[in-house]
């Protein structure tokens, strides 16, 4: 049994994933209305009609349905109810694995078979097509990542820089990442500390603050036993668009991808305006960061992976970003599963 796919750290899931991230994935965040410190709506689980029967505390990361469900709980309980209609032990485990796949396992870099739980379960699709959604309202309690009162506690700047990173590790050559690109993104193999034995990828927020390092595994055994990516426990990746800090205020076009590696390869191919969601979900915060930079005359080119999650993300982004600026979606399926598997000529031809 593949431990990396079938093992889940419940504590890690509950500490790293927020209700806002989950609601954004199900595309129901904008249905919620502010009521005191909580958000309320009709229950998305049993499809209720009472607009106040479903209540969520983003601060506490919990929810309750006072209607037909007559239950509540944490983020795992919510996904278990949404996907399987109950909170039995087997469903809870499956829900935790789904959350791990959705938010804690960035898109694989190798051309391996897609075995994510959501790819074979019809229920994991959003409750309604993203194209029919109204623009997400920017309320303080929902947009908590940028609200003034909470700003200091969300991905605060690091007080250190990792030193003595090795830029000559074989991983880079194997992945087709040039020494120039390694230097540009300040990448390197880390030999000590919490990122020991991994490629350290510095992550900056849109204000150019260093807020985290992501550690990328370099061996298959490491991936199997420890996971492909390692991020700080309290880092919220849905509050950051990777590589956005390098874009100038005059930028009018961005290429949106899922992974770090796709950013590196597209940059090498002559597209420095490539940014990553660090997954296959566009959060409300990321949406606002992108549209605020590009403005109404801007252009977003969507180049997500050619799997079920990537296609879902493409539809969601078309429906949401398409209301605010020009959006072009690129279908990779005839050519590759992921942008970084394309040749430079193919990238140039597809993006234009």
C-alpha positions in Angstrom: 0.0 0.0 0.0 1.3 3.4 -0.9 1.7 5.2 2.4 1.8 8.7 0.9 -1.6 8.3 -0.7 -3.3 6.3 2.0 -1.8 7.8 5.2 -3.1 11.1 6.6 -2.0 13.3 9.5 -5.4 14.5 10.9 -3.7 17.1 13.1 -1.8 18.6 10.1 -5.0 18.7 8.0 -6.9 20.6 10.7 -4.0 23.0 11.4 -3.3 23.9 7.8 -6.7 24.0 6.1 -9.3 26.6 6.8 -13.1 26.6 6.3 -12.6 29.4 3.8 -10.4 27.3 1.6 -12.9 24.5 1.6 -15.9 26.8 0.9 -14.0 28.3 -2.0 -13.3 24.9 -3.4 -17.0 24.0 -3.3 -17.7 27.4 -4.8 -20.2 28.4 -2.1 -18.3 31.0 -0.2 -20.2 33.9 -1.8 -23.5 32.3 -0.7 -22.7 33.1 2.9 -23.8 36.3 4.7 -22.3 38.0 7.7 -24.2 37.5 11.0 -22.3 38.9 13.9 -19.0 37.1 14.1 -20.2 34.2 11.9 -21.3 33.5 8.3 -24.8 32.1 7.6 -26.6 30.6 4.7 -28.9 27.8 3.6 -27.3 24.5 4.3 -25.2 23.3 1.4 -25.3 19.7 2.7 -29.0 19.0 2.7 -29.9 21.8 0.3 -32.0 23.6 2.9 -34.1 26.7 2.2 -33.7 28.6 5.5 -31.0 31.2 4.9 -29.9 31.2 8.6 -29.9 27.4 9.4 -26.2 26.9 8.4 -23.6 28.8 10.4 -19.8 29.0 10.1 -17.1 30.5 12.4 -14.1 31.2 10.3 -12.2 32.2 13.4 -12.8 28.8 15.1 -12.9 26.8 11.9 -16.2 25.1 12.8 -19.7 24.9 11.4 -23.2 23.9 12.4 -26.5 23.1 10.7 -29.6 23.7 12.8 -31.9 22.3 10.1 -32.3 18.7 8.9 -28.6 17.8 9.4 -28.7 18.7 13.1 -25.0 18.4 13.3 -21.7 20.3 13.0 -18.0 20.0 13.6 -14.7 20.8 12.1 -13.4 20.9 8.5 -13.1 17.1 8.1 -16.6 16.6 9.4 -17.9 19.1 6.9 -16.2 17.4 3.9 -17.4 14.0 5.2 -21.0 15.3 5.2 -20.7 17.0 1.8 -19.1 14.0 0.1 -20.6 11.0 1.9 -23.6 12.3 3.8 -22.4 11.0 7.2 -19.6 11.3 9.8 -18.8 7.6 10.2 -15.2 6.7 10.8 -14.6 5.4 7.3 -16.1 8.5 5.8 -14.0 10.8 8.1 -10.9 9.0 6.9 -11.9 9.4 3.3 -12.7 13.1 3.9 -9.3 13.7 5.5 -7.6 12.0 2.5 -9.5 14.2 0.1 -8.5 17.3 2.1 -4.9 16.1 2.0 -5.1 15.7 -1.8 -6.8 19.0 -2.4 -4.7 21.3 -0.3 -1.6 19.6 1.1 -0.4 17.7 -2.0 0.6 20.1 -4.7 0.2 18.8 -8.3 2.7 16.0 -9.0 5.7 16.9 -11.1 6.1 13.4 -12.5 3.8 12.0 -15.3 2.2 9.5 -12.9 -1.3 8.1 -13.0 -4.0 10.4 -11.5 -5.3 8.5 -8.4 -6.7 11.3 -6.4 -9.9 10.3 -4.6 -11.8 13.2 -6.1 -11.1 12.0 -9.7 -13.5 9.0 -9.3 -16.2 10.5 -7.1 -18.9 12.5 -8.7 -19.8 14.2 -5.4 -16.5 16.0 -5.2 -17.5 18.3 -8.0 -18.8 21.8 -7.0 -22.5 22.1 -6.2 -23.0 24.2 -9.3 -20.9 25.3 -12.3 -18.5 28.0 -11.4 -19.5 30.0 -14.5 -22.9 30.7 -13.0 -21.5 32.2 -9.8 -21.8 35.9 -9.0 -18.5 37.7 -8.1 -17.3 37.0 -4.6 -18.1 39.9 -2.3 -15.1 41.4 -0.5 -16.2 41.4 3.2 -13.9 41.9 6.1 -14.7 38.6 7.8 -14.4 36.6 4.6 -11.4 38.4 3.3 -9.6 37.8 6.5 -6.2 37.3 5.0 -6.0 41.0 4.1 -8.1 42.5 6.9 -6.1 45.0 8.8 -6.7 43.5 12.3 -5.5 40.0 11.2 -2.8 40.9 8.8 0.1 40.3 11.2 -1.0 36.8 12.0 -1.4 35.6 8.4 1.9 34.5 6.9 4.1 37.0 8.9 7.5 37.8 7.3 10.3 35.4 8.3 13.0 36.6 10.5 15.7 34.6 8.8 17.0 33.4 5.4 18.2 29.9 4.7 21.9 30.0 3.9 24.4 27.7 2.3 21.8 26.3 -0.2 23.5 24.1 -2.8 22.4 25.4 -6.3 24.2 22.5 -8.1 22.1 19.6 -6.9 21.3 17.0 -9.7 17.6 17.6 -9.2 17.8 20.8 -11.2 19.4 19.2 -14.2 17.1 16.3 -14.1 14.1 18.6 -14.2 15.5 20.8 -16.9 16.0 23.8 -14.6 18.9 25.9 -15.8 21.6 27.4 -13.4 20.3 30.8 -14.4 16.8 30.0 -13.3 18.0 28.4 -10.1 19.8 31.7 -9.2 16.8 33.8 -10.3 14.5 32.0 -7.9 17.1 31.6 -5.2 16.7 27.8 -5.2 19.0 25.3 -3.6 19.4 22.0 -1.8 19.2 22.4 2.0 21.5 20.2 4.1 20.3 21.2 7.6 17.3 22.5 9.5 13.6 21.7 8.9 14.1 21.6 5.1 17.1 19.3 5.4 17.4 16.9 2.4 15.0 19.0 0.2 15.1 21.7 -2.4 14.3 24.9 -0.6 11.9 27.2 -2.5 11.5 30.7 -1.0 8.0 32.1 -1.1 7.3 35.8 -1.0 3.9 37.6 -0.6 2.7 40.3 -2.9 4.4 42.9 -0.7 7.8 41.2 -1.3 8.1 39.8 2.2 9.7 36.4 2.5 7.0 34.5 4.3 7.9 30.8 3.9 10.1 28.2 2.4 8.7 25.1 0.7 10.8 22.0 0.8 10.6 19.8 -2.3 11.5 16.1 -2.0 14.3 14.9 -4.3 13.8 11.1 -4.1 10.9 8.8 -4.5 11.5 7.2 -1.1 11.3 10.7 0.4 8.0 11.4 -1.4 6.5 8.0 -0.2 7.5 8.4 3.4 7.4 12.1 4.0 5.4 13.7 1.2 6.5 15.6 -1.9 6.2 19.1 -0.3 6.9 20.4 3.2 5.5 23.7 4.2 5.5 25.4 7.6 2.6 24.2 9.8 0.8 27.6 9.9 1.6 28.8 6.4 -1.6 29.5 4.4 -0.8 29.1 0.7 -4.2 30.3 -0.4 -3.2 33.7 0.8 -0.2 33.9 -1.6 0.2 33.8 -5.4 3.7 32.4 -6.0 6.0 34.7 -8.1 3.5 37.6 -8.0 5.9 39.8 -6.1 8.3 39.8 -9.1 5.6 41.4 -11.4 5.7 45.1 -12.0 2.7 47.4 -11.4 2.5 47.8 -15.2 2.0 44.1 -15.8 -1.1 43.5 -18.0 -0.8 39.7 -18.5 -0.2 36.8 -16.3 0.1 33.1 -17.0 -1.6 31.1 -14.2 -0.3 27.6 -13.4 -0.5 25.2 -10.5 3.1 24.4 -9.5 6.4 25.9 -8.7 8.1 23.8 -11.4 5.7 25.1 -14.1 6.7 28.6 -13.1 10.4 27.8 -13.5 10.0 26.2 -16.9 7.7 28.9 -18.3 10.1 31.5 -17.0 12.9 29.8 -18.9 10.7 29.7 -22.0 10.5 33.5 -22.0 7.3 34.1 -19.9 8.4 35.7 -16.7 4.8 36.7 -15.9 4.1 33.2 -14.8 2.6 32.7 -11.4 1.3 29.7 -9.4 -1.7 29.1 -7.2 0.4 26.3 -5.5 -2.4 23.9 -6.1 -5.6 23.6 -8.2 -7.9 25.9 -6.2 -8.2 29.7 -6.7 -9.0 31.3 -3.4 -10.8 34.6 -3.0 -7.6 36.2 -1.8 -5.7 35.0 -4.8 -8.4 36.2 -7.1 -8.3 39.7 -5.7 -4.5 39.8 -5.8 -4.5 38.8 -9.5 -7.3 41.2 -10.5 -6.0 44.1 -8.5 -2.7 43.8 -10.3 -4.0 43.3 -13.8 -7.0 45.7 -13.7 -10.0 45.5 -16.0 -7.9 45.7 -19.2 -5.6 42.9 -18.1 -5.3 39.3 -19.4 -5.0 36.1 -17.5 -3.9 33.0 -19.4 -4.9 29.8 -17.7 -2.5 26.9 -18.1 -3.6 24.3 -15.5 -2.8 20.6 -15.5 -4.7 18.3 -17.8 -6.4 16.3 -15.1 -9.8 16.5 -13.4 -8.7 19.0 -10.8 -6.9 21.2 -13.3 -10.0 21.3 -15.6 -12.2 22.1 -12.6 -9.9 25.0 -11.7 -10.0 26.2 -15.3 -13.8 26.4 -15.3 -13.8 28.1 -11.9 -11.3 30.7 -13.0 -13.1 31.4 -16.2 -16.3 32.0 -14.3 -14.7 34.2 -11.7 -11.8 36.0 -13.3 -13.8 36.3 -16.6 -16.2 38.7 -15.0 -13.3 41.1 -14.3 -10.8 40.8 -17.1 -9.9 38.9 -20.3 -9.3 35.2 -19.8 -7.8 32.7 -22.1 -7.7 29.0 -21.2 -5.2 26.6 -22.8 -6.0 22.9 -23.1 -2.8 20.9 -22.5 -4.4 17.5 -23.0 -3.2 17.0 -26.6 0.4 17.8 -25.6 1.2 17.0 -22.0 -0.3 16.6 -18.5 1.5 19.6 -17.0 3.0 22.8 -18.4 6.6 21.9 -17.3 6.4 18.8 -19.6 6.1 21.0 -22.7 9.0 22.0 -24.8 9.9 25.7 -25.1 8.6 25.7 -28.7 5.3 24.2 -27.6 5.0 26.7 -24.7 5.6 29.6 -27.1 3.1 28.3 -29.6 0.4 27.7 -27.1 0.7 31.0 -25.2 1.3 33.0 -28.3 
